Amino acid sequence: MIELIPAIDMIDGKCVRLTQGDYNTQKVYNEDPVEVAKMFEDHGIRRLHVVDLDGARMGRIINYRTLERIATRTSLIIDFGGGLKQEGDLEIAFESGAQMITGGSIAVKNPEVFISWINRFGCEKIILGADAKNGKIAISGWEETMDAELIPFIKDYYEKGIRKVICTDISRDGMLEGPATELYKEIRNEIAGLHLIASGGVSSIEDIEQLAAARIPGVIFGKAIYEGKIQLKELLRFT
């Protein structure tokens, strides 16, 4: 059964969504992310993906107080990302209630540090964020595209101990045009033991069913819920 992982993206402590990672497209959906998290929990959701968009821009953890409020007021398993550059940022995230962290930009720009996190905290707590634009890795809140090719990048970290990867096709993120299922199939075929979490483009419950049929272990979605394209009651069949 595919794992459902709603996303809460935060700016100024509010629940927002961007389109294709563009901060100029910011739309506030709720002033209080805790209310949103409780809503998900009430509908059988057990896992949450929380992104500190302020942190992604500033290069340091910013919205950890809101993370702490979500963690203390729900029983959700939380993975947290955005702005995690130093080990001290991870310690703040874990102390604030995250069970896992996602590292994206740091894995590209400072692989030695990211590998040290894997070695210290273990592969169960460290997730690789592999965000792609036209097959290339994108970082820094998706504002910068690198030369690194997506699948070799993931494979290299798999060989270094990573087992969980969140992969976002930026061209689809926030567009409600469907996920990059063929890309995810290709990744799974290349790296069979990978726990791959698909992200970006989910527009309907049928998209989630499609990913489940393709044996993708997990899916992150946000805008489809916030825009009413997926009803919360529809998620119950997967929980």
One Martini backbone bead per residue (centre of mass of N, CA, C, O) as a GRO file, in nm:
protein
  239
    1MET     BB    1   0.095   0.037   0.024
    2ILE     BB    2   0.074   0.356  -0.014
    3GLU     BB    3   0.217   0.641   0.116
    4LEU     BB    4   0.073   0.915   0.275
    5ILE     BB    5   0.208   1.268   0.222
    6PRO     BB    6   0.148   1.546   0.334
    7ALA     BB    7   0.198   1.898   0.280
    8ILE     BB    8   0.380   2.156   0.466
    9ASP     BB    9   0.429   2.485   0.379
   10MET     BB   10   0.650   2.750   0.508
   11ILE     BB   11   0.563   3.099   0.576
   12ASP     BB   12   0.557   3.276   0.849
   13GLY     BB   13   0.395   3.021   0.984
   14LYS     BB   14   0.248   2.941   0.717
   15CYS     BB   15   0.029   2.788   0.494
   16VAL     BB   16   0.172   2.712   0.177
   17ARG     BB   17   0.205   2.766  -0.187
   18LEU     BB   18   0.379   2.680  -0.475
   19THR     BB   19   0.489   2.733  -0.815
   20GLN     BB   20   0.765   2.585  -0.918
   21GLY     BB   21   0.922   2.735  -0.669
   22ASP     BB   22   0.783   3.021  -0.674
   23TYR     BB   23   0.769   3.283  -0.454
   24ASN     BB   24   0.564   3.468  -0.627
   25THR     BB   25   0.321   3.229  -0.586
   26GLN     BB   26   0.222   3.273  -0.318
   27LYS     BB   27  -0.018   3.082  -0.109
   28VAL     BB   28  -0.250   3.111   0.141
   29TYR     BB   29  -0.434   2.855   0.336
   30ASN     BB   30  -0.312   2.893   0.639
   31GLU     BB   31  -0.226   3.037   0.944
   32ASP     BB   32  -0.240   2.726   1.075
   33PRO     BB   33  -0.071   2.428   1.054
   34VAL     BB   34  -0.202   2.269   1.288
   35GLU     BB   35  -0.484   2.247   1.169
   36VAL     BB   36  -0.396   2.084   0.923
   37ALA     BB   37  -0.268   1.844   1.068
   38LYS     BB   38  -0.526   1.757   1.221
   39MET     BB   39  -0.694   1.701   0.971
   40PHE     BB   40  -0.523   1.469   0.869
   41GLU     BB   41  -0.535   1.289   1.121
   42ASP     BB   42  -0.856   1.261   1.116
   43HIS     BB   43  -0.796   1.098   0.813
   44GLY     BB   44  -0.549   0.875   0.877
   45ILE     BB   45  -0.294   1.021   0.892
   46ARG     BB   46   0.076   0.957   0.977
   47ARG     BB   47   0.219   1.155   0.770
   48LEU     BB   48   0.465   1.433   0.732
   49HIS     BB   49   0.555   1.715   0.520
   50VAL     BB   50   0.794   1.963   0.615
   51VAL     BB   51   0.852   2.303   0.493
   52ASP     BB   52   1.111   2.551   0.507
   53LEU     BB   53   1.114   2.819   0.302
   54ASP     BB   54   1.280   3.019   0.459
   55GLY     BB   55   1.520   2.830   0.504
   56ALA     BB   56   1.589   2.777   0.204
   57ARG     BB   57   1.673   3.082   0.164
   58MET     BB   58   1.864   3.131   0.435
   59GLY     BB   59   2.028   2.863   0.539
   60ARG     BB   60   1.822   2.816   0.790
   61ILE     BB   61   1.646   2.751   1.048
   62ILE     BB   62   1.310   2.891   1.127
   63ASN     BB   63   1.021   2.704   1.171
   64TYR     BB   64   1.049   2.536   1.454
   65ARG     BB   65   0.804   2.621   1.623
   66THR     BB   66   0.591   2.499   1.438
   67LEU     BB   67   0.694   2.215   1.447
   68GLU     BB   68   0.653   2.180   1.753
   69ARG     BB   69   0.344   2.217   1.749
   70ILE     BB   70   0.279   1.978   1.570
   71ALA     BB   71   0.424   1.755   1.740
   72THR     BB   72   0.259   1.815   2.020
   73ARG     BB   73  -0.053   1.807   1.871
   74THR     BB   74   0.047   1.539   1.741
   75SER     BB   75   0.120   1.191   1.599
   76LEU     BB   76   0.294   1.258   1.371
   77ILE     BB   77   0.511   1.179   1.121
   78ILE     BB   78   0.806   1.379   1.068
   79ASP     BB   79   0.935   1.551   0.793
   80PHE     BB   80   1.218   1.779   0.751
   81GLY     BB   81   1.272   2.084   0.554
   82GLY     BB   82   1.483   2.351   0.519
   83GLY     BB   83   1.794   2.491   0.594
   84LEU     BB   84   1.991   2.240   0.625
   85LYS     BB   85   2.352   2.285   0.700
   86GLN     BB   86   2.381   2.196   1.000
   87GLU     BB   87   2.392   2.003   1.273
   88GLY     BB   88   2.232   2.206   1.446
   89ASP     BB   89   1.975   2.196   1.272
   90LEU     BB   90   1.907   1.901   1.329
   91GLU     BB   91   1.882   1.922   1.633
   92ILE     BB   92   1.645   2.116   1.626
   93ALA     BB   93   1.452   1.939   1.463
   94PHE     BB   94   1.450   1.697   1.659
   95GLU     BB   95   1.373   1.862   1.918
   96SER     BB   96   1.096   1.966   1.761
   97GLY     BB   97   0.988   1.655   1.630
   98ALA     BB   98   1.151   1.527   1.424
   99GLN     BB   99   1.224   1.206   1.270
  100MET     BB  100   1.303   1.351   0.999
  101ILE     BB  101   1.525   1.451   0.732
  102THR     BB  102   1.574   1.678   0.452
  103GLY     BB  103   1.831   1.675   0.198
  104GLY     BB  104   1.951   1.878  -0.075
  105SER     BB  105   2.163   2.108  -0.117
  106ILE     BB  106   2.380   1.978   0.070
  107ALA     BB  107   2.425   1.721  -0.117
  108VAL     BB  108   2.561   1.904  -0.339
  109LYS     BB  109   2.755   2.124  -0.190
  110ASN     BB  110   2.806   1.912   0.085
  111PRO     BB  111   2.863   1.587   0.096
  112GLU     BB  112   3.030   1.541   0.354
  113VAL     BB  113   2.812   1.634   0.550
  114PHE     BB  114   2.582   1.447   0.462
  115ILE     BB  115   2.735   1.182   0.520
  116SER     BB  116   2.772   1.240   0.823
  117TRP     BB  117   2.470   1.220   0.886
  118ILE     BB  118   2.428   0.929   0.807
  119ASN     BB  119   2.640   0.817   1.010
  120ARG     BB  120   2.510   0.939   1.272
  121PHE     BB  121   2.176   0.897   1.227
  122GLY     BB  122   2.094   0.743   0.982
  123CYS     BB  123   1.888   0.620   0.719
  124GLU     BB  124   1.610   0.665   0.879
  125LYS     BB  125   1.663   1.000   0.920
  126ILE     BB  126   1.778   1.031   0.621
  127ILE     BB  127   1.680   1.232   0.344
  128LEU     BB  128   1.677   1.258   0.002
  129GLY     BB  129   1.661   1.551  -0.196
  130ALA     BB  130   1.549   1.505  -0.540
  131ASP     BB  131   1.547   1.769  -0.748
  132ALA     BB  132   1.398   1.830  -1.078
  133LYS     BB  133   1.510   1.980  -1.401
  134ASN     BB  134   1.535   1.834  -1.683
  135GLY     BB  135   1.715   1.602  -1.521
  136LYS     BB  136   1.814   1.812  -1.311
  137ILE     BB  137   1.946   1.940  -1.041
  138ALA     BB  138   1.777   2.121  -0.776
  139ILE     BB  139   1.820   2.417  -0.569
  140SER     BB  140   1.746   2.653  -0.348
  141GLY     BB  141   1.435   2.645  -0.385
  142TRP     BB  142   1.472   2.604  -0.711
  143GLU     BB  143   1.681   2.851  -0.810
  144GLU     BB  144   1.896   2.612  -0.884
  145THR     BB  145   2.075   2.463  -1.149
  146MET     BB  146   2.243   2.175  -1.223
  147ASP     BB  147   2.453   1.924  -1.382
  148ALA     BB  148   2.330   1.701  -1.239
  149GLU     BB  149   2.211   1.392  -1.268
  150LEU     BB  150   1.964   1.233  -1.120
  151ILE     BB  151   2.021   0.919  -1.111
  152PRO     BB  152   2.326   0.923  -1.044
  153PHE     BB  153   2.288   1.082  -0.784
  154ILE     BB  154   2.120   0.871  -0.633
  155LYS     BB  155   2.307   0.626  -0.668
  156ASP     BB  156   2.547   0.742  -0.511
  157TYR     BB  157   2.388   0.761  -0.236
  158TYR     BB  158   2.313   0.467  -0.214
  159GLU     BB  159   2.615   0.374  -0.189
  160LYS     BB  160   2.632   0.568   0.088
  161GLY     BB  161   2.325   0.476   0.240
  162ILE     BB  162   2.083   0.562   0.106
  163ARG     BB  163   1.706   0.484   0.115
  164LYS     BB  164   1.567   0.774   0.106
  165VAL     BB  165   1.357   0.941  -0.147
  166ILE     BB  166   1.275   1.266  -0.263
  167CYS     BB  167   1.101   1.324  -0.574
  168THR     BB  168   1.096   1.624  -0.775
  169ASP     BB  169   0.910   1.759  -1.038
  170ILE     BB  170   0.907   2.086  -1.100
  171SER     BB  171   0.728   2.107  -1.362
  172ARG     BB  172   0.473   1.985  -1.172
  173ASP     BB  173   0.469   2.166  -0.941
  174GLY     BB  174   0.151   2.298  -0.882
  175MET     BB  175  -0.007   2.208  -1.169
  176LEU     BB  176  -0.207   1.960  -1.180
  177GLU     BB  177  -0.077   1.727  -1.417
  178GLY     BB  178   0.068   1.511  -1.285
  179PRO     BB  179   0.286   1.270  -1.243
  180ALA     BB  180   0.621   1.122  -1.290
  181THR     BB  181   0.593   0.803  -1.335
  182GLU     BB  182   0.816   0.719  -1.535
  183LEU     BB  183   1.049   0.826  -1.369
  184TYR     BB  184   0.999   0.648  -1.118
  185LYS     BB  185   1.030   0.380  -1.262
  186GLU     BB  186   1.321   0.424  -1.350
  187ILE     BB  187   1.442   0.449  -1.070
  188ARG     BB  188   1.348   0.172  -0.963
  189ASN     BB  189   1.496   0.004  -1.183
  190GLU     BB  190   1.787   0.112  -1.105
  191ILE     BB  191   1.685   0.115  -0.775
  192ALA     BB  192   1.539  -0.131  -0.609
  193GLY     BB  193   1.592  -0.054  -0.281
  194LEU     BB  194   1.434   0.203  -0.297
  195HIS     BB  195   1.270   0.462  -0.110
  196LEU     BB  196   1.025   0.611  -0.295
  197ILE     BB  197   0.915   0.957  -0.317
  198ALA     BB  198   0.665   1.117  -0.459
  199SER     BB  199   0.665   1.453  -0.623
  200GLY     BB  200   0.445   1.621  -0.797
  201GLY     BB  201   0.126   1.682  -0.969
  202VAL     BB  202  -0.094   1.601  -0.794
  203SER     BB  203  -0.466   1.600  -0.885
  204SER     BB  204  -0.567   1.306  -0.789
  205ILE     BB  205  -0.665   0.994  -0.691
  206GLU     BB  206  -0.565   0.861  -0.958
  207ASP     BB  207  -0.267   0.933  -0.924
  208ILE     BB  208  -0.224   0.758  -0.674
  209GLU     BB  209  -0.311   0.492  -0.805
  210GLN     BB  210  -0.088   0.494  -1.020
  211LEU     BB  211   0.151   0.481  -0.820
  212ALA     BB  212   0.062   0.221  -0.681
  213ALA     BB  213   0.070   0.044  -0.943
  214ALA     BB  214   0.393   0.121  -0.969
  215ARG     BB  215   0.521   0.077  -0.677
  216ILE     BB  216   0.521   0.333  -0.510
  217PRO     BB  217   0.576   0.387  -0.177
  218GLY     BB  218   0.537   0.715  -0.205
  219VAL     BB  219   0.337   1.030  -0.146
  220ILE     BB  220   0.335   1.372  -0.223
  221PHE     BB  221   0.091   1.626  -0.124
  222GLY     BB  222  -0.114   1.946  -0.161
  223LYS     BB  223  -0.277   2.128  -0.364
  224ALA     BB  224  -0.511   1.924  -0.415
  225ILE     BB  225  -0.626   1.965  -0.133
  226TYR     BB  226  -0.641   2.284  -0.111
  227GLU     BB  227  -0.823   2.289  -0.396
  228GLY     BB  228  -1.024   2.021  -0.398
  229LYS     BB  229  -0.929   1.769  -0.583
  230ILE     BB  230  -0.903   1.636  -0.301
  231GLN     BB  231  -1.061   1.445  -0.072
  232LEU     BB  232  -1.018   1.336   0.239
  233LYS     BB  233  -1.209   1.080   0.219
  234GLU     BB  234  -1.038   0.945  -0.017
  235LEU     BB  235  -0.790   0.853   0.170
  236LEU     BB  236  -0.912   0.612   0.339
  237ARG     BB  237  -0.840   0.372   0.136
  238PHE     BB  238  -0.514   0.400   0.229
  239THR     BB  239  -0.544   0.371   0.570
   0.00000   0.00000   0.00000
